[in-house]
């Protein structure tokens, strides 16, 4: 990813890393805000292409025992060791070893930017602790996937992505430097104006079924996933051309160059005659679009749909069995294409058993009883509980460039929520501090929007009041009802667990005080995304968590009106937002080469959200990966170019499984 244009785009324009420290109820939480050199601030989590709804930076488990570890800070006197996600991501790369895809400190292109042919990590990246080979890791997560496991169909949250990335590898991924790095791709190179992207596939890799990984296999995946109902909604500015066999169908404009390389073209709204400068296009290849399955398997799925639940990729683990809403079991791929610096075959583990435990309190009990080895949670109350347990468990906090917990609202329905006065009254009625103290362990921060600190477009003051004002809320509702003759009423949906039930009880109580009649609606986790995607009648206002990242471009398809579809049709713009000012600002931010112009555009999106109360922010989400001390190796995985991987590919609640091991000694 090296061109003179990209060098110019990445000139330093801001300050270095900063830290904000919040002390809530004795629990010290270190929050790191990263300001990246250059205009483009990439999304951790690779644009979440598809439906991976969550993104945040994962930390290393132990600073003393891992390469590039994060800040390690005691949560409280006698509390658990807490590792935060501020370390390696904010440290500038060594001037003599700038990895592929990153900038040398002086802005010049480092020599040798091609990825090394060897898949072994450099000797300097050898793990500080000798890994233990073998063993079975038992992990739990909060949700089951809908439509497993083909990349074209998965309706994927974070735990879906965690599991999928054991049997699928991505084309590219994020390093701790917040840059996109090649993975199954050997290189990803734009032309001078970022309207064409050439990808070279890494050689000598095979799928679990023996099929070769080459340009044809990758093009097959990109075409199938990229033109499917789900991911195609995120690729509106990729050029489209008629399918050769059936001109009524449209394909992505991808031209094969040779057996191992091809070029993808951009085009405004798919028009190949109107190329779109898109400097952060490669981020989209790190998400669901870039997960590569065996084309032999994918072809077989077309004639036998049951095979969709038996995935075949190039990943570190091979699928064994899957029981929906119960468990997924994967076994070590003995022929995986990567080794560590010592020559050990990756992955270290023999087996992973993934379980589904939707209630975080139940998962907490399962870990404490020894039923599972680790779990990921965004329940700050559960995280706070573990922080009080001393060194019995390890807590890795994911608190950087995080998502927002908010109320997602479908604004296309003919009900009270279509009126900004009702939405703003909902916000004014909420006591966010009390909500956090009662249901969030007191360790969260009230959010003023869906832009968290550190993200492009974040503003300390975007115009949204965070003070509870029941009288002002009631006045807005009275005005609405007097003008329309309609009562302010709607369904409020959330997934059923003890903490969400408490949140709903508080919110409904405050809204009732303001004259809003909201009805409690419990929705199973595996139906939650589907109802929002299709704008089901039940989807009116949902408790939601999303929009982590760095650059506003990776939120484009969630908020731009070209991603909005009428209720009953699949829409990645879940709120069916249709705000011309937001559209214009997103278009500007996507293609602008002027850092100030792009920043101003992102800030305008933020202000529009606040002014119109499109969504109701509650708090900035904190994730924790919590496990037995025997679980080692989090945050130590090195990419083929020798840089440290962003744990979990940037998706909150995830970790790379290649270098995790169990040290029972």
ZIGI-V889009 format. One record per backbone hydrogen bond with DSSP energy under -1.0 kcal/mol. CO is the residue of the C=O (numbers start at 0). NH is the residue of the N-H. If there is no record, write none. Layout:
co = (CO & CO)
nh = (NH & NH)
//
This chain:
co = (2 & 3 & 4 & 5 & 7 & 8 & 17 & 19 & 21 & 23 & 26 & 28 & 30 & 32 & 42 & 44 & 45 & 48 & 50 & 70 & 72 & 74 & 75 & 79 & 80 & 81 & 82 & 86 & 93 & 98 & 103 & 107 & 121 & 122 & 134 & 134 & 136 & 137 & 137 & 138 & 139 & 140 & 145 & 149 & 149 & 154 & 156 & 157 & 158 & 159 & 160 & 162 & 163 & 165 & 166 & 168 & 169 & 170 & 170 & 172 & 173 & 174 & 178 & 180 & 183 & 186 & 188 & 190 & 193 & 194 & 195 & 196 & 197 & 198 & 199 & 199 & 204 & 206 & 210 & 213 & 214 & 215 & 216 & 217 & 218 & 219 & 220 & 221 & 222 & 227 & 229 & 230 & 231 & 234 & 236 & 238 & 240 & 245 & 248 & 250 & 251 & 252 & 254 & 258 & 259 & 260 & 260 & 261 & 262 & 263 & 264 & 266 & 267 & 269 & 270 & 273 & 277 & 279 & 280 & 282 & 286 & 287 & 289 & 293 & 294 & 295 & 296 & 299 & 299 & 303 & 304 & 305 & 306 & 311 & 312 & 315 & 317 & 320 & 322 & 322 & 325 & 326 & 327 & 328 & 328 & 329 & 330 & 332 & 337 & 339 & 343 & 347 & 349 & 350 & 351 & 352 & 353 & 354 & 358 & 359 & 360 & 361 & 362 & 363 & 364 & 365 & 365 & 366 & 372 & 373 & 374 & 376 & 377 & 378 & 379 & 380 & 381 & 382 & 385 & 386 & 393 & 394 & 395 & 397 & 399 & 400 & 402 & 403 & 404 & 404 & 405 & 406 & 407 & 412 & 414 & 415 & 418 & 419 & 420 & 421 & 422 & 423 & 424 & 426 & 427 & 430 & 431 & 432 & 433 & 434 & 435 & 435 & 439 & 444 & 451 & 454 & 468 & 469 & 470 & 471 & 472 & 473 & 474 & 475 & 476 & 477 & 478 & 479 & 480 & 486 & 487 & 489 & 490 & 491 & 492 & 493 & 494 & 496 & 497 & 498 & 499 & 500 & 501 & 502 & 503 & 504 & 505 & 506 & 507 & 508 & 509 & 510 & 511 & 516 & 518 & 520 & 523 & 526 & 527 & 528 & 529 & 530 & 532 & 533 & 535 & 537 & 539 & 540 & 541 & 543 & 545 & 549 & 551 & 552 & 554 & 554 & 555 & 559 & 560 & 562 & 565 & 571 & 572 & 574 & 578 & 579 & 580 & 581 & 582 & 583 & 584 & 585 & 586 & 587 & 593 & 594 & 595 & 596 & 597 & 598 & 599 & 600 & 601 & 602 & 603 & 604 & 605 & 606 & 607 & 608 & 615 & 617 & 618 & 622 & 623 & 624 & 625 & 626 & 627 & 629 & 631 & 632 & 633 & 636 & 638 & 642 & 643 & 645 & 646 & 647 & 649 & 650 & 657 & 660)
nh = (6 & 7 & 8 & 9 & 10 & 38 & 32 & 30 & 28 & 26 & 23 & 21 & 19 & 17 & 45 & 47 & 48 & 287 & 52 & 83 & 81 & 27 & 78 & 74 & 394 & 72 & 396 & 89 & 96 & 101 & 106 & 103 & 124 & 125 & 349 & 350 & 352 & 372 & 373 & 354 & 375 & 356 & 154 & 152 & 153 & 145 & 160 & 161 & 162 & 163 & 164 & 165 & 167 & 316 & 314 & 291 & 183 & 182 & 184 & 180 & 645 & 177 & 174 & 172 & 201 & 199 & 197 & 193 & 277 & 265 & 190 & 263 & 188 & 261 & 185 & 186 & 212 & 209 & 206 & 217 & 218 & 219 & 220 & 221 & 222 & 223 & 224 & 225 & 226 & 231 & 232 & 233 & 234 & 237 & 266 & 252 & 250 & 248 & 242 & 240 & 253 & 264 & 262 & 214 & 200 & 256 & 257 & 198 & 254 & 196 & 238 & 269 & 270 & 239 & 273 & 267 & 280 & 282 & 283 & 285 & 289 & 290 & 170 & 297 & 298 & 299 & 300 & 302 & 303 & 306 & 307 & 308 & 309 & 293 & 207 & 332 & 330 & 328 & 325 & 326 & 355 & 322 & 353 & 319 & 320 & 351 & 317 & 335 & 345 & 342 & 339 & 133 & 331 & 136 & 329 & 138 & 327 & 140 & 362 & 363 & 364 & 365 & 366 & 367 & 368 & 370 & 371 & 369 & 627 & 139 & 625 & 623 & 379 & 382 & 383 & 384 & 385 & 386 & 388 & 79 & 626 & 82 & 624 & 622 & 56 & 548 & 620 & 545 & 617 & 618 & 543 & 615 & 541 & 414 & 417 & 418 & 422 & 423 & 424 & 425 & 426 & 427 & 428 & 429 & 468 & 434 & 435 & 436 & 437 & 438 & 439 & 441 & 442 & 619 & 454 & 457 & 472 & 473 & 474 & 475 & 476 & 477 & 478 & 479 & 480 & 481 & 482 & 483 & 484 & 488 & 516 & 518 & 540 & 520 & 542 & 522 & 496 & 500 & 501 & 502 & 503 & 504 & 505 & 506 & 507 & 508 & 509 & 510 & 511 & 512 & 513 & 515 & 514 & 489 & 491 & 493 & 526 & 530 & 531 & 532 & 533 & 535 & 570 & 567 & 538 & 539 & 409 & 492 & 407 & 405 & 403 & 455 & 554 & 555 & 557 & 558 & 559 & 562 & 563 & 572 & 568 & 573 & 575 & 410 & 582 & 583 & 584 & 585 & 586 & 587 & 588 & 589 & 590 & 591 & 597 & 598 & 599 & 600 & 601 & 602 & 603 & 604 & 605 & 606 & 607 & 608 & 609 & 610 & 611 & 613 & 406 & 446 & 404 & 397 & 376 & 395 & 374 & 393 & 630 & 662 & 660 & 635 & 60 & 644 & 641 & 638 & 175 & 648 & 649 & 650 & 55 & 653 & 347 & 631)
//
